Amino acid sequence: MNFIIIATLSIAIMYGTPPYQLSGQTRDEMLNRAEMLEEGAQKEPAPDTVTVRPSKTDTTSISIGSRQILIIDQDGKTDIGIYDRTDRDPDRNYRRTRPFSGSWRGLGLGLNNYVNKDFSLSLDPGEDFMELRAARSRNINLNILQYDLTVSDNNIGFVTGLGFEFNNYRFSNNVSITKENREIVPVYYDEAGIDLDRTRFRAIYLNVPLLFELQTNHNRRSRRAYVSAGVIGGVNIGSSTRVVYKDNSSRGRERVRDDFYLSPFRYGLSLRTGYRSLNLYANYYPTPLFQQGKGPELYPFAVGFSILGF
């Protein structure tokens, strides 16, 4: 009996115009039922070949090129469905196989700044040499590694990884900084004949995050929205100052590499939200920029956007 059914349907599928439905069930109902009854996913057959795979649950699959016949025999009832294999919903396969994937790895661009102990951008007298050109104080994040841990339903999980953060601070005054008498002091460039072009202080950190992330619309890869929050631990791996100026008719540069009494380790609070591959982030670091008693008491923060998944 099965041989007659198979032969008849094979002729029909070769000369007919599928997809069409012989069973009373819809195509998705047939597919869902077959997936529950069969063990594992079917492998794609070679073009123009016929394969018959009777399963332990009396499910038979016949594939001819891109078309497939499903015959399900259960409790004396036989259901038959014919459809085009290339017409399967891509989001359906995505729902079935997609693991949780967080939103850390990527390239981030933003702005740096810092606040004093009173959470004010206005610095106290004696610290005002650290005032910044906020629009030119750039924050760059290069997050290269990511590891995800699924918590529930493939849309809730933890995210960790590894990344580099470059904090560039552009001073608004004709000043740079240096170490003197075991503390940070200003160096002013106000001599006659010197035209200061720019002065910058850079700090580089190696970061490791631990973020808790919640995603919506996780069944559709192209419409994913998400929000995450957590902490970022960082270690300082480099810092320098750079001054560019004109001295009469010549142009000069000064660059100094030092630790500048920066806090060697720090932790921060991070909040991120995004849609698809665009991510907005805000980081605040309760750890002071400089070691205690070695410089102004300032607390860095950064805001920006990331492009994910490079």
N, C-alpha and C positions, 0 to 999 in steps of 0.2 A: 504493500500500500504506500509506504513512504517513498519507494522508488518511483511509483507512478506520479505522486505529488511533485517530487523533485524534478522529474523529466518534464512534466507539464509546465511547471513554473520556470524552469530553465529556458524553455522555448518562448514562454511569454515574456520573460525579461530581455531576451535577445531581440525579439521582434516587436515588442510592445513599446509603450511610452511611459515608463515609470517616472516619478513615484506614484503608486496607487496603493490602496489599502483593502486587503481581503478580509481582515479581521474586523470585528466591531470596535476594536480599540484604536486610539490615535497612535501616531508614530512614536511620540514621546512615551506613551504608556507601554507600548511594546518594548521600547529600548530599556526603560526602567525595569520592566519585568525580567527581560533577558539578563540585565546586569545583576539583578538579585539572584537569579538562578544559576548563572554561569560562574565559574571560578576564574577570576582574573580577567584582564582586558584582552580582546581579540587583537592579534597582530594583523597589519595590513597585508593582503595577499598581493602577489605579483599580478600585473595587468593581464586580463583575458585568461584567467585561470579559475577553475572551479574547485573549491575545497569544502568538504563536509566534515563538520566537527561535532559529532554527537557528544553531549556532556552527560555527566552523571545524573543530571536533573531532567533528562529527556528534552533538551534544547538542541536544535540543529540549526547551524548557520551555513548558508550557501552564498559564496561571493563570486561574482562575475565582474571583473574589472572594478568599476567604482560602485556597482550595485550589489545589494545584499538581500537575501531572503532569510527571515527568521521563522522557524517552525517550533512552536512550544507545545509539547504534549504533556498535559498534567491532569490527573484524575479523569482520564478517558475523554478529555476535551482537547481538541487541536486548534490552535490559533496560528494563522499565517499572516505575515506582514512582508511587504516588499518596499524598499526605499532606496534612495541614492545616498551612498556613504559620504559623499562630499557635501551633502546638505545638512550635516549635523551642526548644531548650534555650537560655535566655538566657546561661548561663555559656559555652556553645559560641561564641556570637558575641563574648562578652567576651574569650575566649581569642584569637580570631582578630584582634581589632581594638585591644585595649587597649594603650596605650603605658605605659612605666614612669612611675610617679608617686610621688614621694618624700613624706616626712612632716615638712615644716618649717612650712608655712603654717598658722596657727591662733592660738588664744589660750591662753597658758600662765599658770598660777598656782602659786606655790610659796613657799618660805622662803629668806631670805638669812642668811648668816653669814660669818665669816672666821676664819682660823687665823693663828698667828704663824709665824715662820721655822722653828719646830720642829714644825709641823703640830699644834699644840695649841690647843684652844678657850680655855684658861686664859691670859689675857693677863699679861704681865710687869708688875711695878710701874712706874708711870710711864705705862703704856698702859691701865690698867684703867678709865680714864674712857670708853673706847670699848666697854665691855661692853654686851651687847645683851639685850633681851627677845626671845629667839629665836622664840617663837611668834607675835610680832606684827611681826616684820621680814619684810615681804612682798616677794616677787619676782613681777613681772608682765611677761609677754612678749607683744607684739603683732607677730606675724610676718605681713607683708602681701604679700610677693612671693616667688615660688618658681620656680626653673628646674631642670629635670631633664635628665640626660644618661644614656641607656641604655648599659650596658656589655654585658650578655649576657642573652638569653632573657626580656626584659621584667620581670625580677625582681631585677636587680642594676644599680646605677647610682650616679651622683654627684648630690648635691643642693646647690644654692646658692640664694641669695635675698637678702632684705632684711627687717629687723625692728627694732623698738624694744624696749629692755629698761629697766624701771624698778626700781631697787634702793632699797627703803625700809628704813632701819636705825632701829629704835626703841631708844634708849638706856635702860638699866635704872636708871641713877642720875639724880639731879636735875642734869643737866648738858647742855650743848650744846657746839659747837665753833666756833672762830673763827680767823682768821689774825692772827698777832702775831709781830713780829720774824722774818718770813720762815719761819714754821713754824706748824703746827696746835697750838693749845692749848685746854684746856677752859674753859668758862664755867659756873660753878656758880650754882645758884639755891637758896641756902640761907638767904636773908634771912628774918627773922621776918615773919609776915603773908603770905608768898607760899606758896601751895599749888600745886605743879606738877602739871598734869594729864597732859601728855605732851610728849615732845621727840623730834624725828625729823630724820634726815639723809637726803636723797634724792640719788641720782646717776642720770642718764639717759644711755643709750648707743644709738648707731645700730650695728647688728650686721650682718655679712655672714658666713654660714657656708660651709664646704666639708665636706660629710659624705659618707661612703661608706655606702651602704645595701644591705642584703640582705633580701629579702622571701620569705616562704613562702606556699604556697597562692595563688600569684599568678593562678591560673586561675579563682579564685572571688572576686569582688569583695567579697562579704559576709563572708568568712572570712580576710582577709589579716592575717598577723602579720609583724612586721618588727623589725630592729635596725639602728642606724646609729651611727657614731662618726666623729669628725673634729675640726676646729678652728673656732673662731669668732673673727673679728677685730672689734674694736669701737672706736668713737671717742666720747669724751665730748662730749655736746651740751648739758649743763645740770646744775646741782647747786644745792641750797638746803638751809637748815635752817629748822625751824619749831618754835616753842615755844608751848604753850597753858598758861595758868596762871590762878589766881584770886588777886587782890590785894585782901585784905580782902573787900569785898562786890562788887567788880567783876571782870569776866573779861577777860583780855588775851591778845593774840597777838603774837608776833614772828616775822617771816619775813625771811631774809637770802638773797639770791642772790649766789653767787660761785663761783669755780672751786675754792676750798679746796685748792689744790695737788694736785688729783687727777691721776693719770697721764692725759695726754690720749689716749693710744692704749693698747690692751691686746689680748691674745689669750688664748683659753681653750680648754680641752679639753672636749669634749662627748660624752656617751654617752646614747643614746635607745633606747627599746624600747616596743613597743605592739601593740595588737590592734584592728583596725578603726579607729575614729576617736579612740581614747583612747591617749595617748602619755605615758610617764613619762620624765623627763629629769634629768640631773645634769651640772652645769657647774662646772669649777674653773679659776680664772684664775691662772697663774703670775706674771702681772704684778702688782706691788704696787698696793694701792689708792691710796696717795699717792706723789708723786714722792720720789725718794731724798733722805733728809736733811730732808724737809719735814714729816714726820708719822710716826706709828707704822708699823712694817713689818708690814703685814697683807695677807693673800691671800684674796680673796673666793671664795665658792662658793655654789651654789644648787641646790636639789632641788625638784621639783614635778611637775605633770602638765599636759598640753596637750589641748585639744579641737581636732581638725584640721578643715581644709577649710571654714572659714566663707566 
